[in-house]
Amino acid sequence: MITIDLRQEKHSIDELFALATSETLMIYDKDGNHYILEEIDEFEKEVEMLGNSEKFMKFLYERSKEKETMSISAVANRLGIKAV
């Protein structure tokens, strides 16, 4: 993690974004408040998109109401394979 203190040295937002592509930044603003800036990877983007998807959240809600379970041996038997 790189610490950037904007009270000591000014940086443009583009400079901060460029740094954040390779390393997480802890940034102190002129008032001493601190922030974390890091690039979001594709997995995190997908998680956010799914979390905001009404259709996907409805699917999860419906799945959470299901009570029936199936053992691994029953699944293997249904698929015609030997359970380990």
C-alpha positions in Angstrom: 0.0 0.0 0.0 1.3 3.4 -0.9 0.5 6.4 1.3 -0.2 9.7 -0.5 -0.4 12.8 1.7 -2.0 15.6 -0.3 -1.1 18.1 2.5 2.5 17.7 1.5 2.3 17.3 -2.3 -0.4 17.8 -4.8 -1.4 15.1 -7.3 -4.0 15.1 -10.1 -6.8 12.6 -10.0 -5.3 11.1 -13.2 -2.0 10.6 -11.4 -3.8 8.9 -8.5 -5.7 6.6 -10.8 -2.5 5.6 -12.6 -0.9 4.7 -9.3 -3.9 2.8 -8.2 -3.8 0.5 -11.2 -0.7 -1.2 -9.7 -1.0 -0.6 -5.9 -3.7 0.2 -3.3 -3.4 3.9 -2.2 -4.1 5.4 1.2 -4.7 9.1 0.5 -4.7 11.8 3.1 -6.6 14.9 2.0 -5.8 18.5 3.0 -7.9 18.1 6.2 -6.1 14.9 7.3 -9.0 12.6 6.4 -7.9 9.4 4.8 -9.3 7.3 2.0 -8.5 4.1 0.2 -8.3 4.0 -3.6 -7.8 0.8 -5.5 -8.8 -0.6 -8.9 -11.8 -2.9 -8.9 -11.2 -6.2 -10.6 -13.7 -7.9 -12.9 -15.0 -10.3 -10.2 -15.9 -7.4 -7.9 -17.6 -5.6 -10.8 -19.7 -8.7 -11.4 -20.6 -9.1 -7.8 -21.8 -5.5 -7.7 -23.8 -5.9 -10.9 -25.5 -9.1 -9.6 -26.2 -7.4 -6.3 -28.0 -4.7 -8.1 -29.9 -7.1 -10.4 -33.6 -7.4 -9.3 -34.0 -10.5 -11.5 -30.9 -12.2 -9.9 -31.9 -11.2 -6.3 -35.4 -12.7 -7.0 -33.8 -15.9 -8.2 -31.7 -16.1 -5.0 -34.7 -15.4 -2.8 -36.7 -18.2 -4.5 -33.8 -20.6 -4.1 -33.4 -19.7 -0.5 -37.0 -21.0 0.1 -36.2 -24.4 -1.2 -36.0 -27.0 1.6 -35.2 -30.2 -0.3 -31.6 -31.4 -0.4 -29.9 -34.2 -2.2 -26.9 -36.2 -1.1 -23.8 -36.5 -3.2 -24.4 -40.2 -3.6 -28.0 -39.5 -4.8 -26.6 -37.0 -7.4 -23.9 -39.5 -8.5 -26.5 -42.2 -8.8 -28.8 -40.0 -10.8 -25.9 -39.2 -13.1 -24.9 -42.8 -13.4 -21.4 -42.3 -11.9 -19.7 -43.8 -8.8 -19.6 -41.5 -5.8 -16.2 -41.0 -4.2 
